[in-house]
Amino acid sequence: MATNVSSGEQATGIKWGALVLLGLLAVIFGLLVVLFPGLSATVLVELIGILIIVFSFSALILAALSPGGWTGSALLAVLAVIGFFFGIATVISPVIMGQVIIVIAGIALFLGGLTGLVLAIGEPHMVHRGLFALQGILAIILGLLISLVPVVGVALMVIVVGAILVIYGIVGIALGYSIRALSKA
């Protein structure tokens, strides 16, 4: 029993400071994201563009190394090239491509909400179909709002990312200090 307490104290004594530091950094970055939404949105869209480029490059390598070669995975190779150019366009012009990404996300949200609403109406034996219908209606409204006014979508994205960072940071700080208190006890 004493061995478990000793190893537990060693494990918690090392990491509490790192958790608090990570939490403080997350709170700072979250507040910066909310305070500077334009710059934050641009950086976030550019990061999405870089991620698209990396995924496209990975898909191109996967297409080349597939057992069928290029002929067996021509569609994957074509999509990888299209994705690569989409990612480059996103990095070069983040404002325009950010609006395009937000509009696509709004359309997807609208279609998902419409599907959920139709499913809730069409399936009389569905459990909690009222909540499912409410979720569908909210998704339709939010999807339309984001698609028709992309600036609102970008603002929502920035606020959500900032709030998530702040909440993550607060939880990390609390966790770090609780681990510290546990290791002292």
Beta strands, then each sheet from edge to edge (+ up, - down):
end
